[in-house]
Amino acid sequence: MCMSKTDYDLCVIGGGINGTGIARDAAMRGLSVLLVEAKDLAQATSSSSTKLIHGGLRYLEFYEFKLVRESLREREALLKIAPHIIWPMQFVLPYSPQQRPYWMIRLGLFLYDNLARRDLLDGSKGLQLIGTGLGVPLDDRYKKGFSYTDCWVDDSRLTVLNAVDAAEKGAEILTRTACQKIIPHRDYWEIKIKGENDQEVRTVTAGMVVNAAGPWTRKLLEQSGLDKGMKPVPKIRLVKGSHIIIPRAFEGDQAYILQQKDGRIVFFIPYEGDYTLIGTTEEDYDGDLYEPRISDDELKYLVDAYNTHFKGEIAAKDVLWAYSGIRPLFDDGDSESRTVTRDFVLHQHLESRAPMISVFGGKLTTYRVLAEQTLNKLLLAQSRREVCRTAFNPLPGGEFGPLQFGALLDEYKSQYPWLPEEVVERYARAYGTRTDRFLRGAKAPEDLGKHYGDWVFEAEIVYLIKYEFAREVEDIFFRRSKLGLHVSEETMEAVGKALPKLKKDLLG
Ligand SMILES: Cc1cc2nc3c(=O)[nH]c(=O)nc-3n(C[C@H](O)[C@H](O)[C@H](O)COP(=O)(O)OP(=O)(O)OC[C@H]3O[C@@H](n4cnc5c(N)ncnc54)[C@H](O)[C@@H]3O)c2cc1C
């Protein structure tokens, strides 16, 4: 389908949620696609989010009605295509007279319920907290509140599954391969790429390019000399956000959303069964983009947030793990990082007759819409029209319908009674209907190959290498899964030792 004789119709730079979403959409429209990712898929911002597919209740305060409406629509669309890694979550919003007025919250929730059509998710309601289970963990000053429903997502798996689907539709996905430079020609683009283990830089050509390098979007343009185009290139605002993980702080599947003294909100979310996730912060950032770390101030802020609203008391020493990510926001010139828009801007470059777009800003929640609009723009520039189908085809493993996870789990539990229930549930959540690909035919744990410890078997690791682009221990234990939070050092070491041979056997 190449217009001129290029190696690919489209080259996508960046394997975060936006890059992989664009690659999937393009491959589904029949384009030949190359995606290059400098590290692992979802290595940067797309594994460091609060992990919500949400309208963003707080953005209503900044009159971001278009963004909220689009995000609310996407909640249901994404729940339908990925019902294994996305599920509804109830959010409890306690009311306190010292914070936003009651009528304002009621009005906000009314808009949230009605800005977009809702088929699957419950609307909001008022709640009594005092004397009820939902109120138990909270400070006694909270007598009543509200609840509403948004969705939880495994962010790094959402990214990986978009890449897997793109590859199954013909896209070439090269991880650990950096784009060094993008060079315009009259009718095509030349892209210089180099793999981690390559001696030489390689040149590929493409009829279209998307720069979806997240926090590195501007840097890549600068190193390609494309930052001072005929049309002003937008600026990027880098805002760090951190989360802490503590031992499970309350019973139940509900999350809490609580307003802080500075007007910001912090989420308290049940995480990975045994833990509570608390976040996030917002701090302008100019440090190392691959190694953002939680600062002492952020740690104190999140610990204080818990202690202010909950009956229990925690200290910094109770924090088991923390992670930070960089929001690559479109810089709209706003002075406060919390009020900078979360909407995205697609910047079209004019250095070639062949189209190129750089992505600025966005949210996980709107990645599919962002991809659809990017492809529409690129194809329009070439007077072509192929229809977007990403909202109708499930992501790999998601072929069982929204809100049907219980039925899938029961089926697997009865099919594999020799596996502990929590292991079956972990597989079903991560792999959905693809669980069969490595369990089918197995009658006992020995049939799953070598056991590395903690119910981690060779069959799953082989699946991750073969189909999900996993190459290193971190890929397996912190991005394809969060097993790293549950298993022993010995188990991770055993997998690490086995990896070189497995990779050689499977990948050559
Ligand atoms: C703390 C925090 C909380 C958030 N919470 C939510 C939330 O709950 N819900 C929500 O909807 N959104 C949330 N977001 C926003 C969301 O996470 C981001 O919008 C999204 O992940 C950005 O994805 P991306 O693909 O643009 O960037 P990234 O995920 O950063 O991907 C860019 C990729 O490009 C690669 N790259 C860079 N340079 C090159 C190069 N030269 N060659 C090849 N590859 C390159 C990088 O290695 C990286 O993997 C949150 C963000 C943060 C930081």
The ligand as a Tripos MOL2 file, in Angstrom:
@<TRIPOS>MOLECULE
LIG
   53    58     1     0     0
SMALL
NO_CHARGES

@<TRIPOS>ATOM
      1 C1          1.5450   10.1420   37.5330 C.3       1 LIG1
      2 C2          0.6600    9.9780   36.3340 C.ar      1 LIG1
      3 C3         -0.6350    9.5090   36.4990 C.ar      1 LIG1
      4 C4         -1.4510    9.3470   35.3800 C.ar      1 LIG1
      5 N1         -2.6770    8.7930   35.5580 N.ar      1 LIG1
      6 C5         -3.4760    8.6060   34.4910 C.ar      1 LIG1
      7 C6         -4.7220    7.9640   34.6550 C.ar      1 LIG1
      8 O1         -5.0700    7.4700   35.7330 O.2       1 LIG1
      9 N2         -5.5220    7.8560   33.5670 N.ar      1 LIG1
     10 C7         -5.1700    8.3450   32.3540 C.ar      1 LIG1
     11 O2         -5.9840    8.2560   31.4350 O.2       1 LIG1
     12 N3         -3.9590    8.9140   32.1480 N.ar      1 LIG1
     13 C8         -3.1020    9.0430   33.1880 C.ar      1 LIG1
     14 N4         -1.8630    9.5960   33.0170 N.ar      1 LIG1
     15 C9         -1.4580   10.0270   31.6690 C.3       1 LIG1
     16 C10        -0.9170    8.8690   30.8240 C.3       1 LIG1
     17 O3         -0.1720    7.9770   31.6100 O.3       1 LIG1
     18 C11        -0.0580    9.4210   29.6940 C.3       1 LIG1
     19 O4         -0.7900   10.3700   28.9680 O.3       1 LIG1
     20 C12         0.4060    8.3510   28.7190 C.3       1 LIG1
     21 O5          0.9460    7.2260   29.3660 O.3       1 LIG1
     22 C13         1.4430    8.9360   27.7700 C.3       1 LIG1
     23 O6          1.7760    7.9420   26.8410 O.3       1 LIG1
     24 P1          2.8110    8.2170   25.6890 P.3       1 LIG1
     25 O7          2.7540    7.0540   24.7710 O.co2     1 LIG1
     26 O8          2.5870    9.5610   25.1020 O.co2     1 LIG1
     27 O9          4.2330    8.3400   26.4290 O.3       1 LIG1
     28 P2          5.1810    7.2070   27.0550 P.3       1 LIG1
     29 O10         4.4330    6.1370   27.7260 O.co2     1 LIG1
     30 O11         6.2100    7.9110   27.8530 O.co2     1 LIG1
     31 O12         5.8430    6.5660   25.7810 O.3       1 LIG1
     32 C14         6.8390    7.2060   25.0200 C.3       1 LIG1
     33 C15         7.8480    6.1380   24.6100 C.3       1 LIG1
     34 O13         8.7290    6.6640   23.6380 O.3       1 LIG1
     35 C16         9.9850    6.0460   23.8210 C.3       1 LIG1
     36 N5         10.9990    6.8720   23.1540 N.ar      1 LIG1
     37 C17        11.4450    8.0780   23.5330 C.ar      1 LIG1
     38 N6         12.3600    8.5360   22.6590 N.ar      1 LIG1
     39 C18        12.4770    7.5870   21.6980 C.ar      1 LIG1
     40 C19        13.2790    7.4750   20.5230 C.ar      1 LIG1
     41 N7         14.1310    8.4430   20.1650 N.pl3     1 LIG1
     42 N8         13.1780    6.3470   19.7730 N.ar      1 LIG1
     43 C20        12.3120    5.3460   20.1310 C.ar      1 LIG1
     44 N9         11.5350    5.4150   21.2470 N.ar      1 LIG1
     45 C21        11.6160    6.5220   22.0100 C.ar      1 LIG1
     46 C22        10.1360    5.9710   25.3280 C.3       1 LIG1
     47 O14        11.0720    4.9640   25.7040 O.3       1 LIG1
     48 C23         8.7180    5.6670   25.7710 C.3       1 LIG1
     49 O15         8.4950    4.2860   25.9880 O.3       1 LIG1
     50 C24        -0.9860    9.7190   34.0990 C.ar      1 LIG1
     51 C25         0.3200   10.1790   33.9350 C.ar      1 LIG1
     52 C26         1.1540   10.2780   35.0500 C.ar      1 LIG1
     53 C27         2.5720   10.6920   34.8730 C.3       1 LIG1
@<TRIPOS>BOND
     1     1     2 1
     2     2     3 ar
     3     2    52 ar
     4     3     4 ar
     5     4     5 ar
     6     4    50 ar
     7     5     6 ar
     8     6     7 ar
     9     6    13 1
    10     7     8 2
    11     7     9 ar
    12     9    10 ar
    13    10    11 2
    14    10    12 ar
    15    12    13 ar
    16    13    14 ar
    17    14    15 1
    18    14    50 ar
    19    15    16 1
    20    16    17 1
    21    16    18 1
    22    18    19 1
    23    18    20 1
    24    20    21 1
    25    20    22 1
    26    22    23 1
    27    23    24 1
    28    24    25 2
    29    24    26 1
    30    24    27 1
    31    27    28 1
    32    28    29 2
    33    28    30 1
    34    28    31 1
    35    31    32 1
    36    32    33 1
    37    33    34 1
    38    33    48 1
    39    34    35 1
    40    35    36 1
    41    35    46 1
    42    36    37 ar
    43    36    45 ar
    44    37    38 ar
    45    38    39 ar
    46    39    40 ar
    47    39    45 ar
    48    40    41 1
    49    40    42 ar
    50    42    43 ar
    51    43    44 ar
    52    44    45 ar
    53    46    47 1
    54    46    48 1
    55    48    49 1
    56    50    51 ar
    57    51    52 ar
    58    52    53 1
@<TRIPOS>SUBSTRUCTURE
     1 LIG1         1 GROUP 0 **** ****
